Amino acid sequence: DKEVQLLITEQTQTEQELQEIIKQLESIKESYRHLIRQTNQLNLSYNRSLFFLSSTNFNQLIRRAYHFRQIEINRRKKYEEIQKLQSQVKSKKNLIIEKKASQVDLALAKQEEINALNQIKSSQKETISFLKTKEHSLSRGLRLKEQETKKITKEILAILEDEKSNNKTNNLTPEARLLSSNFSSNKGKLPWPVSKGVLISQFGKTPHPIL
């Protein structure tokens, strides 16, 4: 948009310059027409040869010759200025056409870019929609996996707990099994912890017999 605006500004400036040149051209053309009319009037009014020959002295002859020479030089200058300005007018018009063509090209490029961006946006929407659907599916699958994991973990812990309890019960002596079932009722009737052994010390802190 900025590039298009810049081209429009340049085009407007070029058109203004063109109008100024056209004004100058018309002014010079009018001046040239006036000069031509003057020259024609002089040619009609005077015979150039007689005009020169009727000079009263050499200085007047020189002045008259210089006057006609200046008229011819001015005509040539005006003509060259007209040609130059006409060339500038043509150049400015071509430049304006180029600016307008560039604006059209930029507008087309902008529209193509917008169309491409719209396609990308549409593709992104489709991708996002697909990913959201996939996300819901994956989340549901993940929840099911977590539930299965918790269930399996619970079952494994239950199995391990059962095995632990069974191992404890199987390793106990018949007296220990009896005590494990109801320990408080067996107060004062605790069995020996081992099948064979010798009592070497009382319970609690006691002095060593030797040390």
C-alpha positions in Angstrom: 0.0 0.0 0.0 2.9 2.4 0.8 4.5 1.6 -2.5 1.3 2.3 -4.4 0.8 5.5 -2.5 4.3 6.6 -3.3 3.7 5.9 -7.0 0.5 7.9 -6.9 2.4 10.8 -5.3 5.1 10.6 -7.9 2.5 10.4 -10.6 0.7 13.5 -9.2 4.0 15.4 -9.0 4.9 14.4 -12.6 1.4 15.5 -13.8 1.9 18.9 -12.1 5.3 19.2 -13.7 3.7 18.3 -17.1 1.1 21.0 -16.7 3.9 23.5 -15.9 5.8 22.5 -19.0 2.7 22.7 -21.1 2.1 26.2 -19.8 5.7 27.2 -20.7 5.3 25.5 -24.1 2.1 27.5 -24.9 3.7 30.7 -23.7 6.8 30.1 -25.9 4.5 29.1 -28.8 2.6 32.3 -28.5 5.8 34.3 -28.3 7.0 32.4 -31.4 3.8 33.1 -33.2 4.1 36.8 -32.3 7.7 36.8 -33.6 6.7 35.1 -36.9 3.9 37.7 -37.4 6.3 40.5 -36.7 8.8 39.0 -39.2 6.0 38.6 -41.8 4.8 42.1 -41.3 8.4 43.4 -41.8 8.8 41.3 -44.9 5.5 42.6 -46.3 6.2 46.2 -45.3 9.8 46.4 -46.3 11.9 45.1 -49.1 14.9 43.8 -47.1 17.4 44.8 -49.8 16.0 48.3 -50.1 15.7 48.5 -46.3 19.5 47.9 -46.1 20.3 50.0 -49.0 18.3 52.9 -47.7 20.6 53.2 -44.7 22.0 56.7 -44.3 25.3 55.5 -43.1 27.3 52.3 -42.3 26.4 52.3 -38.6 22.7 52.3 -39.4 23.2 49.5 -41.9 25.0 47.5 -39.2 22.2 48.2 -36.7 19.6 47.1 -39.2 21.5 43.9 -40.1 22.0 43.2 -36.4 18.3 43.7 -35.7 17.3 41.2 -38.4 20.0 38.9 -37.2 18.6 39.0 -33.6 15.1 38.4 -34.9 16.4 35.3 -36.7 18.3 34.1 -33.6 15.3 34.6 -31.4 13.2 32.6 -33.9 15.7 29.8 -33.7 15.9 29.9 -29.9 12.1 29.8 -29.6 11.9 27.0 -32.0 14.6 25.0 -30.1 12.8 25.7 -26.8 9.6 24.5 -28.3 11.2 21.3 -29.5 12.9 20.8 -26.1 9.6 21.4 -24.2 7.7 19.1 -26.5 10.3 16.4 -25.8 9.9 17.0 -22.1 6.1 16.7 -22.4 6.4 13.4 -24.3 8.9 12.1 -21.6 6.6 13.2 -18.8 3.6 11.5 -20.4 5.6 8.3 -20.8 6.7 8.5 -17.2 3.1 8.9 -16.1 2.1 5.9 -18.1 5.0 3.9 -16.5 3.8 5.0 -13.0 0.2 3.9 -13.8 1.5 0.6 -15.2 3.6 0.1 -12.0 0.5 0.8 -9.9 -1.4 -1.8 -11.8 1.4 -4.3 -11.4 1.6 -3.6 -7.7 -2.1 -4.0 -7.3 -2.0 -7.3 -9.1 0.9 -8.5 -7.0 -0.9 -7.4 -3.8 -4.0 -9.3 -4.9 -2.0 -12.4 -5.6 -0.2 -12.1 -2.3 -3.6 -11.7 -0.5 -4.9 -14.8 -2.3 -1.8 -16.8 -1.3 -2.1 -15.6 2.3 -5.8 -16.6 2.3 -4.9 -20.1 1.0 -2.3 -20.4 3.8 -4.8 -19.2 6.4 -7.4 -21.7 5.1 -4.8 -24.5 5.2 -3.8 -23.5 8.7 -7.4 -23.6 9.9 -7.8 -27.1 8.5 -4.5 -28.2 10.2 -5.6 -26.6 13.5 -9.0 -28.3 13.3 -7.3 -31.7 12.5 -4.9 -31.2 15.4 -7.7 -30.3 17.8 -9.5 -33.5 16.8 -6.3 -35.5 17.1 -5.7 -33.8 20.5 -9.1 -34.9 21.8 -8.5 -38.4 20.5 -5.0 -38.6 22.1 -6.3 -37.1 25.4 -9.0 -39.8 25.5 -6.5 -42.5 24.7 -4.1 -41.1 27.3 -6.8 -41.1 30.0 -7.7 -44.7 29.2 -4.0 -45.7 29.3 -3.7 -43.9 32.7 -6.7 -45.8 34.0 -5.3 -49.1 32.8 -1.9 -48.2 34.3 -3.5 -47.4 37.7 -5.6 -50.6 37.6 -2.6 -52.8 36.7 -0.5 -51.0 39.4 -3.2 -51.6 42.0 -3.4 -55.3 41.0 0.4 -55.7 41.1 0.5 -54.1 44.6 -2.4 -56.3 45.8 -0.5 -59.4 44.5 2.7 -58.3 46.1 0.9 -57.6 49.4 -0.7 -61.1 49.3 2.7 -62.7 48.5 4.3 -60.7 51.4 1.6 -61.8 53.8 1.8 -65.4 52.7 5.6 -65.4 53.0 5.3 -64.0 56.6 2.8 -66.7 57.6 4.6 -69.6 56.0 7.9 -68.7 57.7 6.4 -68.6 61.2 6.5 -71.5 63.6 3.1 -73.0 64.8 3.5 -71.0 68.0 4.3 -67.8 66.1 1.3 -68.3 63.9 -0.8 -68.6 67.0 0.7 -65.5 68.5 0.3 -63.5 65.2 -3.4 -64.1 65.2 -4.0 -62.8 68.7 -0.9 -61.4 70.3 -2.4 -59.6 73.3 -4.1 -62.8 74.7 -0.8 -64.6 74.8 0.8 -62.3 77.4 3.1 -64.4 79.7 3.1 -67.4 77.4 5.6 -66.3 74.7 7.5 -69.2 73.2 11.2 -69.4 72.7 12.2 -67.5 69.5 14.4 -70.4 68.4 14.1 -74.1 68.7 17.5 -74.6 70.4 19.6 -72.2 72.5 21.2 -71.3 75.8 20.2 -68.3 78.0 23.4 -66.2 78.5 22.0 -62.9 79.7 18.9 -61.2 81.2 16.9 -58.7 79.2 18.0 -55.0 79.4 21.3 -53.5 80.5 23.5 -55.9 82.6 27.2 -55.8 83.6 29.5 -58.1 81.6 30.7 -60.9 83.8 34.3 -60.5 82.7 34.8 -56.9 81.3 
